[in-house]
């Protein structure tokens, strides 16, 4: 078994990991499990103690000191921004005479996007990789015991990590998001051709309304954004949160630094009126998937949200040969735009045995409802029936 150590102190940022360590991790190009995203989030205060993200990451090292595994890990005193869907759990713990916070969370701050969570170095064979992942889980659970937390939540995991978590005895929880899947479409017109006539007409009308309003949509990767645009892009992001009474955690310097660090793995769709940015959508990508994250606008223009957040992203995914577009959590309105219900998975370790049994019963009931929900949502997709 590998010799495993955590980062040196509470609140350490990810500068502890050398760039060569990051380069050696098998993240599949995931833009979020990176120094360019996580490290900047910590350095600029978005993922910091002031917002209840106290870093206590796990780094697995060989006896010679080389990094062979990593788990992003945060001690949390509330649940804002982790998308753990545990809104009522603190009350249940209190009714049982227990304390729910602090808890441990493995995930990406303010980012409910499935991705690698038990990260190992590239080049390990499947057996070795699974062993390192198992060791990482053991180290997290050991740390959970020393910190006297209520739980560890490993959120939005990939299938390989889900199997390791299940073997370690974690409770698995299903969620549903709406993703666009590239089913070998030649182009956007081919995608639309799969729609029923009325749904296709509505979508075309939405796109036409934006064009007729004199709006031009341009695409910029992180290393291509005009510097003068950043204040407007950040204002769009910030104002959307303000309209919903939420806190915008990411600063303008965060986005500027992430853009510089990620380069082409950050993708922005910017709506211009003349030469002025009047709306924008901030996305990220890897080799196979586009991830939609934030949007905002200065205009009240019907169809603009759908154009920037969905249709332009689909156009981009088709042009780039991507297989999936994951535009964020929630949003049944995405069904009418061709986004299909897909399962997501998270793992939960509960310290108190009685609460663990109660949560297991709750998740079993919830899972039946989620399976039914996904099936029901699939009935509302806009596609023609076979032979239709």
BELWOWO-V517151 format. One record per backbone hydrogen bond with DSSP energy under -1.0 kcal/mol. NH is the residue of the N-H (numbers start at 1). CO is the residue of the C=O. If there is no record, write none. Layout:
nh:NH co:CO
nh:NH co:CO
//
This chain:
nh:5 co:59
nh:7 co:57
nh:11 co:55
nh:12 co:9
nh:16 co:13
nh:17 co:14
nh:21 co:18
nh:22 co:18
nh:23 co:19
nh:24 co:20
nh:25 co:22
nh:26 co:120
nh:27 co:25
nh:30 co:27
nh:34 co:32
nh:38 co:34
nh:41 co:37
nh:42 co:38
nh:43 co:39
nh:44 co:40
nh:46 co:41
nh:47 co:41
nh:51 co:48
nh:52 co:49
nh:53 co:48
nh:54 co:75
nh:56 co:73
nh:58 co:71
nh:59 co:5
nh:60 co:69
nh:61 co:3
nh:62 co:66
nh:65 co:62
nh:68 co:60
nh:69 co:60
nh:70 co:119
nh:71 co:58
nh:74 co:105
nh:75 co:54
nh:76 co:103
nh:82 co:79
nh:89 co:86
nh:92 co:88
nh:93 co:89
nh:94 co:90
nh:95 co:91
nh:96 co:92
nh:97 co:94
nh:98 co:93
nh:103 co:76
nh:104 co:151
nh:105 co:74
nh:106 co:153
nh:110 co:81
nh:111 co:108
nh:113 co:111
nh:115 co:156
nh:119 co:70
nh:121 co:68
nh:122 co:24
nh:129 co:125
nh:130 co:126
nh:131 co:127
nh:132 co:128
nh:133 co:129
nh:134 co:130
nh:135 co:131
nh:136 co:132
nh:137 co:133
nh:138 co:134
nh:139 co:135
nh:140 co:136
nh:141 co:137
nh:142 co:138
nh:143 co:139
nh:144 co:140
nh:145 co:141
nh:146 co:142
nh:147 co:143
nh:149 co:144
nh:150 co:102
nh:152 co:349
nh:153 co:104
nh:154 co:347
nh:155 co:106
nh:157 co:345
nh:162 co:158
nh:163 co:159
nh:164 co:160
nh:165 co:161
nh:166 co:162
nh:167 co:163
nh:168 co:164
nh:169 co:166
nh:170 co:165
nh:171 co:348
nh:173 co:346
nh:175 co:344
nh:177 co:342
nh:179 co:340
nh:180 co:325
nh:182 co:323
nh:183 co:181
nh:184 co:182
nh:191 co:187
nh:192 co:188
nh:193 co:189
nh:194 co:191
nh:195 co:192
nh:196 co:382
nh:200 co:196
nh:201 co:197
nh:202 co:198
nh:203 co:199
nh:204 co:200
nh:205 co:201
nh:206 co:202
nh:207 co:203
nh:208 co:204
nh:209 co:205
nh:210 co:206
nh:211 co:207
nh:212 co:208
nh:214 co:211
nh:215 co:210
nh:216 co:272
nh:218 co:270
nh:220 co:268
nh:222 co:263
nh:222 co:266
nh:224 co:221
nh:229 co:226
nh:230 co:227
nh:233 co:229
nh:234 co:230
nh:235 co:231
nh:236 co:232
nh:237 co:233
nh:238 co:234
nh:239 co:235
nh:240 co:236
nh:241 co:237
nh:242 co:238
nh:243 co:239
nh:245 co:242
nh:246 co:241
nh:255 co:251
nh:256 co:252
nh:257 co:253
nh:258 co:254
nh:259 co:255
nh:260 co:256
nh:261 co:257
nh:262 co:258
nh:263 co:259
nh:265 co:262
nh:266 co:263
nh:267 co:283
nh:268 co:220
nh:269 co:281
nh:270 co:218
nh:271 co:279
nh:272 co:216
nh:273 co:276
nh:276 co:273
nh:278 co:271
nh:279 co:271
nh:280 co:296
nh:281 co:269
nh:282 co:294
nh:283 co:267
nh:284 co:291
nh:285 co:265
nh:286 co:289
nh:290 co:324
nh:291 co:284
nh:292 co:326
nh:293 co:282
nh:294 co:282
nh:296 co:280
nh:298 co:278
nh:304 co:301
nh:307 co:303
nh:308 co:304
nh:309 co:305
nh:310 co:306
nh:311 co:306
nh:312 co:307
nh:314 co:310
nh:315 co:311
nh:316 co:312
nh:317 co:313
nh:318 co:314
nh:319 co:315
nh:320 co:316
nh:322 co:317
nh:323 co:288
nh:324 co:288
nh:325 co:180
nh:326 co:290
nh:334 co:331
nh:335 co:332
nh:337 co:334
nh:338 co:335
nh:339 co:334
nh:340 co:179
nh:342 co:177
nh:344 co:175
nh:346 co:173
nh:347 co:154
nh:348 co:171
nh:349 co:152
nh:351 co:150
nh:356 co:352
nh:357 co:353
nh:358 co:354
nh:359 co:355
nh:360 co:356
nh:361 co:357
nh:362 co:358
nh:363 co:359
nh:364 co:360
nh:365 co:361
nh:366 co:362
nh:367 co:363
nh:368 co:364
nh:369 co:365
nh:370 co:366
nh:371 co:367
nh:372 co:368
nh:373 co:369
nh:374 co:370
nh:375 co:371
nh:376 co:372
nh:377 co:373
nh:378 co:374
nh:380 co:377
nh:381 co:378
nh:384 co:194
nh:388 co:385
//
